[in-house]
Amino acid sequence: MSARVVLFTGKGGVGKTTSAAGTAALAARGGRRTLVVSTDAAHSLADAFGVVVGPEPEQVADRLWVHQVDAQRRFERSWGEIQGYLMSVLDAAGVDPITAEELTVIPGAEEVLALLELRRHVLSGRWDVVVVDCAPTAETLRLLALPEALNWYMTRVFGMQRRVVRALRPALSRAAGVPMPDDAVFEAVERLHADLEDVRRILTDRDATVRLVLTPETVVVAEARRSLTTLSLYGYRVDGVVANRVFPEHAGDPWRDAWVASQRDVLAEVRQSFVDLPVWRSAYAAAEPVGVEALAAFARAAYDGADPLAVPEGEGPLTITRTATGAELRIALPFAQRADVDLARHGDELVVTVGSYRRLLALPAALTRHQVAGARVEDGALRVRFRFEQEEQP
């Protein structure tokens, strides 16, 4: 049985760490061995639980463990050989060692390596539930697009580059004046690629879902809508929305009554925007919940009797349906308008662009010999029609 994986993301400061920690505490109370892990460089899980957390999972209650990834330690294991080669190139170019070390740290490395740690935990079989406190929305979306983007690079560029370098390494080294990568470097990149592919498989599995956390503010809700569109584009299943810091209806004074009225309007917009998803609400509290007891109570009130680990029914964001003349590929794109979406075919791939996000979608083997017959955006989805190739023949 695979672990149930739940990721929490949202705009910074909306309470996603509290929501993730509370859900994990509730899962452990329900008898499941639960790990809550942070992929956010600004770790705050330890603060939420009121404990000191080390570089490995730390047990904080019965059946509940917390892990804040030691990015530097994981970085040295996963990136060390690649970084060593890059530093040798910079050294040959006359760059001093300290500057070279800074230049060879990839942007977003902490978040990437935290995802690799997530892979390790899920594949270990130790946990029934893995809850992930993700980085703020924009960083999370870039991060979740990485495995697929790297797959394109590895299949299109890396294999050919490795063959050329292996055959011409001595000549290239003399001509370029810098060392060429050896097999250990290529193998390290291949391992990183395979691990990130595992991450993608884990996070697009039926047992993995994303939860959007928001507060009743117009700007925050607008970002949550965009996040739902983009997560669906990349094949991630969103199973609910957590609305935090909701004022009680009877506030009792004009200032708070004005906030209540404003939030009431925004919450109505939330219900309309996410009509097919459960919206869980948590009341504005005088103080943040800290510690296992307070976090479990927070989550229990928010879910209000609903199962916080229920796996949603129905189709995922991407489906293929056979038709009389071929097939139809459907990609869920909630809130996307026709003008927002651009579609192109490049060989055996579809290039789907929504706003500033682009997905290179490798077509299933069953569709690669088919022709694109048309596409439309309707009912919150992009529908691409494929026609059997023989229909093109006279």
Secondary structure, 3 states (H helix, E strand, C coil): CCCEEEEEEECCCCCHHHHHHHHHHHHHHCCCCEEEEECCCCCCHHHHHCCCCCCCCEEEECCEEEEECCHHHHHHHHHHHHHHHHHHHHHHCCCCHHHHHHHCCCCCHHHHHHHHHHHHHHHHCCCCEEEEECCCHHHHHHHHHHHHHHHHHHHHHHHHHHHHHHHHHHHHHHHHCCCCCCHHHHHHHHHHHHHHHHHHHHHCCCCEEEEEEECCCHHHHHHHHHHHHHHHHCCCCEEEEEEEEECCCCCCCHHHHHHHHHHHHHHHHHHHHCCCCCEEEEECCCCCCCCHHHHHHHHHHHHCCCCCCCCCCCCCCEEEEECCCEEEEEEECCCCCHHHEEEEEECCEEEEEECCEEEEEECCHHHHCCEEEEEEEECCEEEEEEECHHHHCC
